[in-house]
Amino acid sequence: MPLIAIDGRRVHYTVRPGGPRAVIFLHGGFGSSSDLWTETMAALPSEWSAYAIDNFLESEEPAEGYNVTAFAKRTAGFARSLSLDRPVLVGHSMGGVVCQLTAINHPEAVGGLVLVCTGAAMTSHQLARDLLVQLREGGGTAESLRAISAHWFHTAPALFFERYVARATQAPLDAMIAVQESLIAADTRERLKDIKVPALVVFGAHDTGRTIDHAQTLVAGIPDGQLAVMHDSGHTPMAETPAAFNSAFHTFLNRLAPVPA
């Protein structure tokens, strides 16, 4: 498994080699991992190389601690260390907030954003607070994380779901809690205008956490933002409705780097 040192800390990632353009995938919170993106990476057009960072599993804590701002700094450092030229960042849920912060705080490291079932603020997100309490009380057990993870999916293959839960149980409990606390405190609404790259905002119509108002806030605030609705998906469209997700995603990539005639 590839490892790289970012700011003196070991970072684990997965890679699918391809062409000269690059995509960096960022997973969500609650013990999510790069596994979430395996099929999405495999389906990428061949002219794109794909990298997925693991922020919980097999990676060391950022020097600034476990929080979304530190993960954004790590993402920019990752692109710089691998000499990736303005990669497209794709972030799910918590990872989508990391993408926003990377584009705002480290604009030189970003060529485009795909923000999947995420938002700019959690002021109206009671579920996030309820699940944080559940995580603290239930710990990082399979039972607790299975109950929490059930909120992410409208439909998902059973084997995928069980693997997702099994991987989540390997994540440090204190890291999951700290990241969720930082996520709840994060608010990018006033700074969305500073995102100067094109952004695709993906919304799952059955997402009970990041509801349509979250997606609309992003599209309205980012100068070059567009919305793609996954009508049969919940919070995790890349796993629930991969064909629809990949169609919207690849169309967006082609807009950024058109295939030569």
One Martini backbone bead per residue (centre of mass of N, CA, C, O) as a GRO file, in nm:
protein
  261
    1MET     BB    1   0.095   0.037   0.024
    2PRO     BB    2   0.089   0.357  -0.012
    3LEU     BB    3   0.325   0.604   0.110
    4ILE     BB    4   0.337   0.937   0.267
    5ALA     BB    5   0.492   1.241   0.353
    6ILE     BB    6   0.312   1.485   0.556
    7ASP     BB    7   0.442   1.686   0.768
    8GLY     BB    8   0.579   1.415   0.898
    9ARG     BB    9   0.331   1.230   0.810
   10ARG     BB   10   0.172   0.943   0.763
   11VAL     BB   11   0.021   0.850   0.439
   12HIS     BB   12  -0.246   0.680   0.310
   13TYR     BB   13  -0.300   0.529  -0.022
   14THR     BB   14  -0.462   0.506  -0.331
   15VAL     BB   15  -0.417   0.378  -0.678
   16ARG     BB   16  -0.489   0.475  -1.031
   17PRO     BB   17  -0.350   0.459  -1.308
   18GLY     BB   18  -0.282   0.710  -1.572
   19GLY     BB   19  -0.296   0.997  -1.681
   20PRO     BB   20  -0.215   1.342  -1.638
   21ARG     BB   21  -0.468   1.361  -1.492
   22ALA     BB   22  -0.614   1.440  -1.163
   23VAL     BB   23  -0.762   1.258  -0.881
   24ILE     BB   24  -0.895   1.333  -0.555
   25PHE     BB   25  -1.009   1.133  -0.289
   26LEU     BB   26  -1.261   1.192  -0.025
   27HIS     BB   27  -1.375   1.091   0.258
   28GLY     BB   28  -1.555   1.049   0.525
   29GLY     BB   29  -1.666   0.985   0.822
   30PHE     BB   30  -1.685   0.744   1.058
   31GLY     BB   31  -1.443   0.555   0.923
   32SER     BB   32  -1.391   0.610   0.655
   33SER     BB   33  -1.261   0.516   0.323
   34SER     BB   34  -1.110   0.443   0.020
   35ASP     BB   35  -1.311   0.211  -0.051
   36LEU     BB   36  -1.549   0.390  -0.151
   37TRP     BB   37  -1.372   0.443  -0.446
   38THR     BB   38  -1.298   0.191  -0.613
   39GLU     BB   39  -1.511   0.190  -0.851
   40THR     BB   40  -1.473   0.483  -0.941
   41MET     BB   41  -1.176   0.457  -1.020
   42ALA     BB   42  -1.208   0.223  -1.229
   43ALA     BB   43  -1.417   0.411  -1.417
   44LEU     BB   44  -1.218   0.592  -1.518
   45PRO     BB   45  -1.079   0.750  -1.742
   46SER     BB   46  -0.760   0.695  -1.873
   47GLU     BB   47  -0.662   1.009  -1.851
   48TRP     BB   48  -0.694   0.940  -1.544
   49SER     BB   49  -0.572   0.979  -1.227
   50ALA     BB   50  -0.597   0.805  -0.904
   51TYR     BB   51  -0.662   0.924  -0.562
   52ALA     BB   52  -0.688   0.789  -0.215
   53ILE     BB   53  -0.733   0.903   0.097
   54ASP     BB   54  -0.638   0.804   0.430
   55ASN     BB   55  -0.734   0.952   0.743
   56PHE     BB   56  -0.757   0.689   0.943
   57LEU     BB   57  -0.618   0.455   0.788
   58GLU     BB   58  -0.271   0.416   0.824
   59SER     BB   59  -0.266   0.704   0.938
   60GLU     BB   60  -0.154   0.985   1.067
   61GLU     BB   61  -0.178   1.242   1.255
   62PRO     BB   62  -0.200   1.548   1.226
   63ALA     BB   63  -0.028   1.809   1.356
   64GLU     BB   64  -0.323   1.966   1.408
   65GLY     BB   65  -0.502   1.732   1.404
   66TYR     BB   66  -0.835   1.620   1.406
   67ASN     BB   67  -0.943   1.797   1.116
   68VAL     BB   68  -1.058   1.963   0.838
   69THR     BB   69  -0.823   2.166   0.806
   70ALA     BB   70  -0.594   1.956   0.816
   71PHE     BB   71  -0.695   1.792   0.570
   72ALA     BB   72  -0.658   2.023   0.368
   73LYS     BB   73  -0.355   2.054   0.404
   74ARG     BB   74  -0.293   1.762   0.325
   75THR     BB   75  -0.405   1.773   0.036
   76ALA     BB   76  -0.211   1.988  -0.069
   77GLY     BB   77   0.048   1.828   0.005
   78PHE     BB   78  -0.010   1.586  -0.172
   79ALA     BB   79  -0.009   1.729  -0.445
   80ARG     BB   80   0.276   1.843  -0.415
   81SER     BB   81   0.440   1.575  -0.363
   82LEU     BB   82   0.317   1.448  -0.653
   83SER     BB   83   0.293   1.666  -0.876
   84LEU     BB   84   0.000   1.780  -0.900
   85ASP     BB   85  -0.195   1.945  -1.143
   86ARG     BB   86  -0.466   2.061  -1.046
   87PRO     BB   87  -0.666   1.878  -0.910
   88VAL     BB   88  -0.940   1.694  -0.865
   89LEU     BB   89  -1.185   1.714  -0.612
   90VAL     BB   90  -1.339   1.439  -0.422
   91GLY     BB   91  -1.615   1.469  -0.186
   92HIS     BB   92  -1.756   1.304   0.097
   93SER     BB   93  -1.909   1.488   0.300
   94MET     BB   94  -1.660   1.558   0.486
   95GLY     BB   95  -1.482   1.569   0.224
   96GLY     BB   96  -1.635   1.817   0.106
   97VAL     BB   97  -1.526   2.017   0.315
   98VAL     BB   98  -1.230   1.974   0.253
   99CYS     BB   99  -1.251   2.077  -0.036
  100GLN     BB  100  -1.338   2.362   0.026
  101LEU     BB  101  -1.091   2.437   0.207
  102THR     BB  102  -0.881   2.390  -0.010
  103ALA     BB  103  -0.988   2.601  -0.218
  104ILE     BB  104  -0.964   2.843  -0.015
  105ASN     BB  105  -0.662   2.794   0.123
  106HIS     BB  106  -0.548   2.616  -0.159
  107PRO     BB  107  -0.588   2.704  -0.477
  108GLU     BB  108  -0.327   2.582  -0.622
  109ALA     BB  109  -0.445   2.264  -0.566
  110VAL     BB  110  -0.700   2.336  -0.766
  111GLY     BB  111  -0.926   2.241  -1.060
  112GLY     BB  112  -1.170   2.100  -0.899
  113LEU     BB  113  -1.513   2.003  -0.792
  114VAL     BB  114  -1.668   1.726  -0.599
  115LEU     BB  115  -1.977   1.743  -0.417
  116VAL     BB  116  -2.089   1.485  -0.193
  117CYS     BB  117  -2.316   1.502   0.022
  118THR     BB  118  -2.302   1.814   0.126
  119GLY     BB  119  -2.172   2.124   0.288
  120ALA     BB  120  -2.124   2.442   0.462
  121ALA     BB  121  -2.328   2.367   0.705
  122MET     BB  122  -2.476   2.258   1.050
  123THR     BB  123  -2.717   2.426   1.179
  124SER     BB  124  -2.950   2.204   1.043
  125HIS     BB  125  -2.790   1.928   1.173
  126GLN     BB  126  -2.899   1.704   1.394
  127LEU     BB  127  -2.788   1.427   1.311
  128ALA     BB  128  -2.487   1.486   1.362
  129ARG     BB  129  -2.527   1.517   1.672
  130ASP     BB  130  -2.659   1.244   1.731
  131LEU     BB  131  -2.422   1.065   1.620
  132LEU     BB  132  -2.209   1.167   1.814
  133VAL     BB  133  -2.343   1.060   2.066
  134GLN     BB  134  -2.352   0.766   1.971
  135LEU     BB  135  -2.046   0.732   1.949
  136ARG     BB  136  -1.971   0.793   2.242
  137GLU     BB  137  -2.162   0.570   2.370
  138GLY     BB  138  -2.084   0.316   2.165
  139GLY     BB  139  -1.847   0.348   2.013
  140GLY     BB  140  -1.634   0.136   1.793
  141THR     BB  141  -1.843  -0.063   1.730
  142ALA     BB  142  -2.016  -0.252   1.514
  143GLU     BB  143  -2.298  -0.179   1.616
  144SER     BB  144  -2.267   0.129   1.616
  145LEU     BB  145  -2.162   0.162   1.313
  146ARG     BB  146  -2.404   0.028   1.179
  147ALA     BB  147  -2.617   0.234   1.273
  148ILE     BB  148  -2.480   0.482   1.151
  149SER     BB  149  -2.438   0.377   0.850
  150ALA     BB  150  -2.746   0.344   0.774
  151HIS     BB  151  -2.779   0.657   0.699
  152TRP     BB  152  -2.616   0.654   0.411
  153PHE     BB  153  -2.847   0.455   0.293
  154HIS     BB  154  -3.093   0.345   0.069
  155THR     BB  155  -2.908   0.167  -0.125
  156ALA     BB  156  -2.710  -0.140  -0.075
  157PRO     BB  157  -2.490  -0.365  -0.083
  158ALA     BB  158  -2.433  -0.588   0.161
  159LEU     BB  159  -2.126  -0.631   0.128
  160PHE     BB  160  -2.052  -0.336   0.129
  161PHE     BB  161  -2.164  -0.261   0.405
  162GLU     BB  162  -1.994  -0.462   0.577
  163ARG     BB  163  -1.721  -0.352   0.488
  164TYR     BB  164  -1.760  -0.067   0.584
  165VAL     BB  165  -1.791  -0.139   0.884
  166ALA     BB  166  -1.527  -0.295   0.925
  167ARG     BB  167  -1.345  -0.052   0.862
  168ALA     BB  168  -1.456   0.147   1.078
  169THR     BB  169  -1.356  -0.024   1.333
  170GLN     BB  170  -1.040   0.063   1.273
  171ALA     BB  171  -1.090   0.334   1.378
  172PRO     BB  172  -1.028   0.589   1.575
  173LEU     BB  173  -1.233   0.721   1.804
  174ASP     BB  174  -1.104   1.002   1.858
  175ALA     BB  175  -1.096   1.084   1.561
  176MET     BB  176  -1.396   1.075   1.492
  177ILE     BB  177  -1.484   1.281   1.703
  178ALA     BB  178  -1.304   1.524   1.626
  179VAL     BB  179  -1.402   1.553   1.335
  180GLN     BB  180  -1.702   1.595   1.396
  181GLU     BB  181  -1.666   1.850   1.561
  182SER     BB  182  -1.533   2.017   1.330
  183LEU     BB  183  -1.766   1.991   1.131
  184ILE     BB  184  -1.989   2.131   1.300
  185ALA     BB  185  -1.810   2.407   1.316
  186ALA     BB  186  -1.818   2.443   1.026
  187ASP     BB  187  -1.816   2.748   0.794
  188THR     BB  188  -1.836   2.843   0.435
  189ARG     BB  189  -2.049   3.049   0.328
  190GLU     BB  190  -1.871   3.325   0.312
  191ARG     BB  191  -1.642   3.157   0.111
  192LEU     BB  192  -1.757   3.046  -0.160
  193LYS     BB  193  -1.668   3.289  -0.348
  194ASP     BB  194  -1.352   3.182  -0.336
  195ILE     BB  195  -1.432   2.970  -0.541
  196LYS     BB  196  -1.259   2.943  -0.871
  197VAL     BB  197  -1.383   2.668  -0.943
  198PRO     BB  198  -1.536   2.421  -1.064
  199ALA     BB  199  -1.861   2.275  -0.950
  200LEU     BB  200  -1.996   1.964  -0.840
  201VAL     BB  201  -2.320   1.897  -0.709
  202VAL     BB  202  -2.420   1.613  -0.521
  203PHE     BB  203  -2.755   1.474  -0.489
  204GLY     BB  204  -2.954   1.278  -0.277
  205ALA     BB  205  -3.295   1.238  -0.266
  206HIS     BB  206  -3.262   1.033   0.012
  207ASP     BB  207  -3.123   1.237   0.192
  208THR     BB  208  -3.144   1.292   0.554
  209GLY     BB  209  -2.905   1.496   0.602
  210ARG     BB  210  -2.818   1.617   0.318
  211THR     BB  211  -3.012   1.830   0.204
  212ILE     BB  212  -3.112   2.039  -0.049
  213ASP     BB  213  -3.018   2.302   0.096
  214HIS     BB  214  -2.719   2.234   0.094
  215ALA     BB  215  -2.682   2.225  -0.214
  216GLN     BB  216  -2.796   2.510  -0.280
  217THR     BB  217  -2.585   2.672  -0.126
  218LEU     BB  218  -2.346   2.588  -0.299
  219VAL     BB  219  -2.450   2.677  -0.580
  220ALA     BB  220  -2.500   2.978  -0.497
  221GLY     BB  221  -2.196   3.041  -0.380
  222ILE     BB  222  -2.063   2.922  -0.626
  223PRO     BB  223  -1.986   3.064  -0.918
  224ASP     BB  224  -1.923   2.750  -1.052
  225GLY     BB  225  -2.211   2.593  -0.999
  226GLN     BB  226  -2.352   2.255  -1.008
  227LEU     BB  227  -2.632   2.030  -1.036
  228ALA     BB  228  -2.675   1.678  -0.924
  229VAL     BB  229  -2.934   1.440  -0.930
  230MET     BB  230  -2.998   1.145  -0.735
  231HIS     BB  231  -3.302   0.987  -0.737
  232ASP     BB  232  -3.205   0.677  -0.606
  233SER     BB  233  -3.048   0.816  -0.365
  234GLY     BB  234  -2.866   0.876  -0.100
  235HIS     BB  235  -2.561   0.955   0.061
  236THR     BB  236  -2.419   0.719  -0.158
  237PRO     BB  237  -2.404   0.721  -0.494
  238MET     BB  238  -2.141   0.562  -0.575
  239ALA     BB  239  -2.289   0.289  -0.454
  240GLU     BB  240  -2.601   0.302  -0.537
  241THR     BB  241  -2.563   0.491  -0.829
  242PRO     BB  242  -2.307   0.460  -1.033
  243ALA     BB  243  -2.404   0.535  -1.318
  244ALA     BB  244  -2.512   0.818  -1.255
  245PHE     BB  245  -2.263   0.929  -1.123
  246ASN     BB  246  -2.056   0.882  -1.356
  247SER     BB  247  -2.196   1.050  -1.567
  248ALA     BB  248  -2.171   1.324  -1.422
  249PHE     BB  249  -1.867   1.314  -1.361
  250HIS     BB  250  -1.754   1.275  -1.656
  251THR     BB  251  -1.881   1.527  -1.774
  252PHE     BB  252  -1.723   1.720  -1.594
  253LEU     BB  253  -1.438   1.634  -1.676
  254ASN     BB  254  -1.478   1.703  -1.979
  255ARG     BB  255  -1.511   2.005  -1.929
  256LEU     BB  256  -1.215   2.044  -1.817
  257ALA     BB  257  -1.109   1.794  -2.028
  258PRO     BB  258  -1.134   1.755  -2.330
  259VAL     BB  259  -1.164   1.539  -2.572
  260PRO     BB  260  -1.002   1.482  -2.835
  261ALA     BB  261  -1.086   1.476  -3.182
   0.00000   0.00000   0.00000
